[in-house]
Amino acid sequence: MEKNKKVHYPRKMRVGWCVAHEVTACGVAIERYGVKYSTYGEALKNANRMNLESGLTAQQEEEVCKKK
């Protein structure tokens, strides 16, 4: 898997859910948040869509998410 590929995943917010991904800047990993959703299902569906668009397979996504 390429280092530059972003893995999007659902993230619980104070109110609702969002889709997040990590970005490395100056050697520091920063978690970036995206669009907010009211349910986990909506956030998961959109995270999966974003991962498919970036070319990640389900197995690669699981490996990266297990590290977190």
JOPE-V483664 format. One record per pair of residues at least 24 apart in sequence whose ideal C-beta (glycine too) atoms are under 10 Angstrom apart, sorted by the first residue. I is the first residue (numbers start at 1). GAP is how many residues later the second one is. If there is no record, write none. Layout:
i:I gap:GAP
i:I gap:GAP
This chain:
i:1 gap:54
i:1 gap:55
i:1 gap:56
i:1 gap:58
i:1 gap:59
i:1 gap:60
i:1 gap:62
i:1 gap:63
i:2 gap:52
i:2 gap:53
i:2 gap:54
i:2 gap:58
i:4 gap:50
i:5 gap:46
i:5 gap:49
i:5 gap:50
i:5 gap:51
i:5 gap:55
i:5 gap:56
i:5 gap:59
i:6 gap:26
i:6 gap:44
i:6 gap:45
i:6 gap:48
i:6 gap:50
i:6 gap:58
i:7 gap:40
i:7 gap:43
i:7 gap:44
i:7 gap:47
i:7 gap:49
i:7 gap:53
i:7 gap:54
i:7 gap:55
i:7 gap:56
i:7 gap:57
i:7 gap:58
i:7 gap:60
i:7 gap:61
i:8 gap:24
i:8 gap:26
i:8 gap:35
i:8 gap:36
i:8 gap:38
i:8 gap:39
i:8 gap:40
i:8 gap:41
i:8 gap:42
i:8 gap:43
i:8 gap:44
i:8 gap:45
i:8 gap:46
i:8 gap:48
i:8 gap:53
i:9 gap:34
i:9 gap:35
i:9 gap:38
i:9 gap:39
i:9 gap:41
i:9 gap:42
i:9 gap:52
i:9 gap:55
i:9 gap:56
i:9 gap:59
i:10 gap:27
i:10 gap:29
i:10 gap:30
i:10 gap:31
i:10 gap:32
i:10 gap:33
i:10 gap:34
i:10 gap:35
i:10 gap:36
i:10 gap:37
i:10 gap:38
i:11 gap:25
i:11 gap:32
i:11 gap:36
i:12 gap:28
i:12 gap:31
i:13 gap:24
i:13 gap:30
i:16 gap:24
i:16 gap:26
i:16 gap:27
i:17 gap:24
i:17 gap:25
i:17 gap:26
i:17 gap:27
i:17 gap:29
i:17 gap:30
i:18 gap:25
i:18 gap:28
i:18 gap:29
i:19 gap:24
i:19 gap:25
i:19 gap:26
i:19 gap:27
i:19 gap:28
i:19 gap:29
i:19 gap:30
i:19 gap:31
i:19 gap:32
i:20 gap:27
i:21 gap:26
i:21 gap:29
i:21 gap:30
i:21 gap:33
i:22 gap:42
i:22 gap:46
i:31 gap:37
